Amino acid sequence: MKGGPGLKDKNDRQPYLSAQDVFNLTRTALQSYKREHGNHPARLVIHKTSRFHAEEKVGFDKAAEASEIEIADFIWVP
C-alpha cells in the first residue's frame, strides 16, 4: 500500500503524511482486513519509527472512527 507524498514541517525534518493521506491509507487497510475477516478489528495499533505528527493523528482517528474502532494505540518506536 502506498500512503502518498511525504510532507515536511519547517520545525521537524521527519517526513509525515497529510491527514487525508493517512485516512485513505488506514481506511484501505481496514477495508482489506474486513474483506478477509468479515469484520473490522476491535483495536487499531499503529507503530512508527518517527514521531506522530498532529495531522497524522487526525487522519488515524478519523479512519478508526469511520470503521467504528473504539480502541486505537499509537506507538512511537525510536
Long-range contacts (C-beta under 8 A, 24 or more apart in sequence): 1-25, 1-28, 1-29, 7-55, 9-53, 12-51, 12-53, 14-50, 14-51, 14-53, 15-50, 16-50, 16-53, 16-55, 16-56, 17-53, 17-55, 17-56, 17-59, 18-55, 18-59, 19-55, 19-56, 19-58, 19-59, 19-62, 20-59, 21-59, 22-55, 22-56, 22-58, 22-59, 22-60, 22-63, 23-59, 23-60, 23-62, 23-63, 23-66, 25-59, 26-59, 26-60, 26-63, 26-64, 27-63, 27-66, 27-67, 30-63, 30-67, 30-69, 34-67, 40-67, 40-68, 40-69, 41-69, 42-69, 42-70, 42-71, 43-69, 43-71, 43-72, 43-73, 44-69, 44-71, 44-72, 44-73, 45-72, 45-73, 45-75, 46-72, 46-73, 46-74, 46-75, 47-75, 47-77, 48-74, 48-75, 48-76, 48-77, 49-76, 49-77, 49-78, 50-76, 51-76, 52-76
